[in-house]
Amino acid sequence: MLVVVVAALIIGVLQIRKTYFYNADKTVGQAIDSLNGVVVYYNGGVGHIGKRNLTVDDYNLGLEYQCVEFVKRYYYERFQHKMPDSYGNAKDFFDNTLADGIVNKKRDLLQFTNPSSSKPQAEDLLIYSPTIWNRFGHVAIIAEVSTDSIKIVQQNPGPNGASREKYALKQFDGKWQIDNSRIYGWLRLKPMKEEIADAL
């Protein structure tokens, strides 16, 4: 029983440190990485919230320097993409009522479940479920895809977290699965032909 209590205390202390404390070697707002020219900034503890980042045309990118702010800024700068619903936490990006490969209208992106019949692609958004320590979920961007793994880029992984991580990618029964139980699925820009059809 004592071992369980001690283990729980250690885990609790580590999670509090991840959520609220800072890395003395970095400062909030410091550029620590980039993907295709879009900068990833250090945010300190995952619970730290800065000012709301708005574009020149008043599109809401999110709160500095949360994970949501990075992925929305990335899609805005890279693709001039604006989500119809520009608010919400990371977990809200994924609509679990949709079937695999259907357009998520709030985000104006194709949505794929984990596992999916569609293999993840570079620059897809990766949506994570909440945890007991982070009720808002998480979102990252896929930077690279190989036959058996993906690499992601993320903002706000915690004061000592890495901006890049690698996960195994498995294929079975005609489906692709990212080997991380927290991943709901991924979102992707609609092909041009679908955008034209939507406009008709």
KOLKEMAR-742310 format. One record per residue (C-alpha): x, y, z; residue in three letters. Coordinates in nm, 3 decimals, padded with zeros to 5 digits. Layout:
<nodes>
(node (X Y Z) "Ala") ...
</nodes>
This chain:
<nodes>
(node (00.000 00.000 00.000) "Met") (node (00.283 00.237 00.089) "Leu") (node (00.445 00.177 -00.250) "Val") (node (00.122 00.276 -00.426) "Val") (node (00.093 00.596 -00.221) "Val") (node (00.455 00.691 -00.286) "Val") (node (00.417 00.621 -00.658) "Ala") (node (00.101 00.833 -00.670) "Ala") (node (00.278 01.120 -00.493) "Leu") (node (00.573 01.106 -00.733) "Ile") (node (00.341 01.107 -01.036) "Ile") (node (00.142 01.394 -00.884) "Gly") (node (00.455 01.603 -00.823) "Val") (node (00.579 01.541 -01.178) "Leu") (node (00.244 01.644 -01.326) "Gln") (node (00.224 01.959 -01.114) "Ile") (node (00.576 02.046 -01.230) "Arg") (node (00.472 01.991 -01.592) "Lys") (node (00.159 02.201 -01.553) "Thr") (node (00.277 02.495 -01.348) "Tyr") (node (00.654 02.521 -01.332) "Phe") (node (00.909 02.656 -01.575) "Tyr") (node (01.243 02.563 -01.726) "Asn") (node (01.507 02.810 -01.608) "Ala") (node (01.690 02.777 -01.940) "Asp") (node (01.398 02.914 -02.141) "Lys") (node (01.159 03.209 -02.130) "Thr") (node (00.793 03.225 -02.228) "Val") (node (00.768 03.345 -02.587) "Gly") (node (01.113 03.217 -02.682) "Gln") (node (01.131 03.058 -03.028) "Ala") (node (01.232 02.693 -02.980) "Ile") (node (01.147 02.526 -03.312) "Asp") (node (00.971 02.582 -03.644) "Ser") (node (00.793 02.389 -03.915) "Leu") (node (00.796 02.521 -04.273) "Asn") (node (00.886 02.865 -04.143) "Gly") (node (00.613 02.882 -03.877) "Val") (node (00.765 02.928 -03.532) "Val") (node (00.699 02.717 -03.221) "Val") (node (00.721 02.922 -02.900) "Tyr") (node (00.800 02.812 -02.546) "Tyr") (node (00.505 02.842 -02.306) "Asn") (node (00.641 02.722 -01.972) "Gly") (node (00.384 02.521 -01.777) "Gly") (node (00.097 02.382 -01.985) "Val") (node (-00.147 02.590 -01.779) "Gly") (node (00.021 02.921 -01.864) "His") (node (-00.200 03.152 -02.073) "Ile") (node (-00.090 03.464 -02.256) "Gly") (node (-00.288 03.723 -02.449) "Lys") (node (-00.526 03.632 -02.729) "Arg") (node (-00.350 03.629 -03.066) "Asn") (node (-00.560 03.789 -03.341) "Leu") (node (-00.461 03.830 -03.706) "Thr") (node (-00.474 04.165 -03.885) "Val") (node (-00.822 04.068 -04.010) "Asp") (node (-00.935 03.978 -03.655) "Asp") (node (-00.928 03.600 -03.695) "Tyr") (node (-00.879 03.434 -03.357) "Asn") (node (-00.566 03.218 -03.347) "Leu") (node (-00.596 03.140 -02.977) "Gly") (node (-00.415 03.218 -02.654) "Leu") (node (-00.037 03.260 -02.655) "Glu") (node (00.141 03.012 -02.647) "Tyr") (node (-00.100 02.724 -02.617) "Gln") (node (-00.099 02.427 -02.856) "Cys") (node (-00.412 02.555 -03.032) "Val") (node (-00.247 02.889 -03.108) "Glu") (node (00.038 02.718 -03.294) "Phe") (node (-00.170 02.489 -03.515) "Val") (node (-00.417 02.762 -03.609) "Lys") (node (-00.136 03.009 -03.677) "Arg") (node (00.036 02.741 -03.888) "Tyr") (node (-00.274 02.675 -04.100) "Tyr") (node (-00.341 03.048 -04.134) "Tyr") (node (00.015 03.134 -04.239) "Glu") (node (00.072 02.827 -04.460) "Arg") (node (-00.270 02.787 -04.620) "Phe") (node (-00.469 03.103 -04.533) "Gln") (node (-00.713 02.864 -04.367) "His") (node (-00.969 02.997 -04.119) "Lys") (node (-01.183 02.767 -03.909) "Met") (node (-01.553 02.867 -03.918) "Pro") (node (-01.558 02.812 -03.540) "Asp") (node (-01.239 02.985 -03.430) "Ser") (node (-01.285 02.907 -03.060) "Tyr") (node (-01.267 02.592 -02.850) "Gly") (node (-01.009 02.381 -02.673) "Asn") (node (-00.788 02.126 -02.848) "Ala") (node (-01.024 01.837 -02.770) "Lys") (node (-01.309 02.032 -02.937) "Asp") (node (-01.134 02.015 -03.274) "Phe") (node (-01.248 01.653 -03.308) "Phe") (node (-01.616 01.571 -03.359) "Asp") (node (-01.666 01.212 -03.243) "Asn") (node (-02.012 01.196 -03.404) "Thr") (node (-01.858 01.197 -03.753) "Leu") (node (-01.763 00.888 -03.952) "Ala") (node (-01.411 00.846 -04.086) "Asp") (node (-01.329 01.078 -04.379) "Gly") (node (-01.620 01.323 -04.332) "Ile") (node (-01.585 01.703 -04.335) "Val") (node (-01.578 01.858 -03.989) "Asn") (node (-01.779 02.174 -04.063) "Lys") (node (-01.671 02.362 -03.750) "Lys") (node (-01.309 02.332 -03.860) "Arg") (node (-01.369 02.312 -04.239) "Asp") (node (-01.132 02.016 -04.253) "Leu") (node (-01.162 01.648 -04.338) "Leu") (node (-01.168 01.438 -04.024) "Gln") (node (-01.017 01.090 -03.987) "Phe") (node (-01.048 00.857 -03.691) "Thr") (node (-00.762 00.664 -03.529) "Asn") (node (-00.752 00.404 -03.685) "Pro") (node (-00.852 00.522 -04.033) "Ser") (node (-00.867 00.392 -04.389) "Ser") (node (-00.666 00.705 -04.483) "Ser") (node (-00.297 00.711 -04.393) "Lys") (node (-00.190 01.019 -04.196) "Pro") (node (-00.013 01.284 -04.403) "Gln") (node (00.241 01.555 -04.330) "Ala") (node (00.071 01.876 -04.209) "Glu") (node (-00.240 01.696 -04.081) "Asp") (node (-00.355 01.815 -03.738) "Leu") (node (-00.337 01.547 -03.469) "Leu") (node (-00.604 01.566 -03.196) "Ile") (node (-00.548 01.417 -02.849) "Tyr") (node (-00.799 01.332 -02.578) "Ser") (node (-00.800 01.506 -02.239) "Pro") (node (-00.626 01.352 -01.938) "Thr") (node (-00.685 01.379 -01.565) "Ile") (node (-00.408 01.642 -01.565) "Trp") (node (-00.514 01.826 -01.880) "Asn") (node (-00.889 01.846 -01.936) "Arg") (node (-00.849 02.053 -02.254) "Phe") (node (-00.678 01.788 -02.469) "Gly") (node (-00.390 01.861 -02.703) "His") (node (-00.328 01.925 -03.073) "Val") (node (-00.011 01.895 -03.281) "Ala") (node (00.095 01.890 -03.646) "Ile") (node (00.238 01.590 -03.828) "Ile") (node (00.580 01.688 -03.963) "Ala") (node (00.685 01.360 -04.125) "Glu") (node (00.528 01.028 -04.220) "Val") (node (00.713 00.706 -04.305) "Ser") (node (00.591 00.351 -04.359) "Thr") (node (00.599 00.271 -03.988) "Asp") (node (00.612 00.597 -03.792) "Ser") (node (00.515 00.962 -03.777) "Ile") (node (00.692 01.263 -03.628) "Lys") (node (00.497 01.553 -03.482) "Ile") (node (00.569 01.914 -03.393) "Val") (node (00.389 02.068 -03.097) "Gln") (node (00.370 02.382 -02.888) "Gln") (node (00.315 02.372 -02.510) "Asn") (node (00.415 02.014 -02.418) "Pro") (node (00.521 02.136 -02.072) "Gly") (node (00.827 02.317 -01.934) "Pro") (node (01.064 02.028 -02.008) "Asn") (node (00.871 01.863 -02.291) "Gly") (node (01.014 01.827 -02.641) "Ala") (node (00.864 02.015 -02.934) "Ser") (node (00.900 01.698 -03.145) "Arg") (node (00.789 01.342 -03.078) "Glu") (node (00.777 01.019 -03.277) "Lys") (node (00.500 00.756 -03.272) "Tyr") (node (00.476 00.414 -03.433) "Ala") (node (00.237 00.382 -03.728) "Leu") (node (00.067 00.047 -03.782) "Lys") (node (-00.132 -00.092 -04.072) "Gln") (node (-00.389 -00.370 -04.031) "Phe") (node (-00.715 -00.476 -04.203) "Asp") (node (-00.680 -00.192 -04.454) "Gly") (node (-00.650 00.073 -04.181) "Lys") (node (-00.376 00.294 -04.040) "Trp") (node (-00.334 00.345 -03.667) "Gln") (node (-00.104 00.580 -03.478) "Ile") (node (00.018 00.392 -03.173) "Asp") (node (-00.091 00.636 -02.905) "Asn") (node (-00.414 00.570 -02.714) "Ser") (node (-00.474 00.942 -02.657) "Arg") (node (-00.502 01.026 -03.027) "Ile") (node (-00.864 01.069 -03.142) "Tyr") (node (-00.764 01.116 -03.505) "Gly") (node (-00.640 01.374 -03.754) "Trp") (node (-00.775 01.666 -03.957) "Leu") (node (-00.671 01.756 -04.311) "Arg") (node (-00.729 02.033 -04.563) "Leu") (node (-01.001 01.946 -04.812) "Lys") (node (-00.884 01.881 -05.170) "Pro") (node (-00.944 02.171 -05.408) "Met") (node (-01.220 01.984 -05.598) "Lys") (node (-01.422 01.950 -05.276) "Glu") (node (-01.386 02.324 -05.208) "Glu") (node (-01.519 02.398 -05.558) "Ile") (node (-01.811 02.158 -05.510) "Ala") (node (-01.899 02.323 -05.177) "Asp") (node (-01.914 02.661 -05.349) "Ala") (node (-02.161 02.544 -05.615) "Leu") 
</nodes>
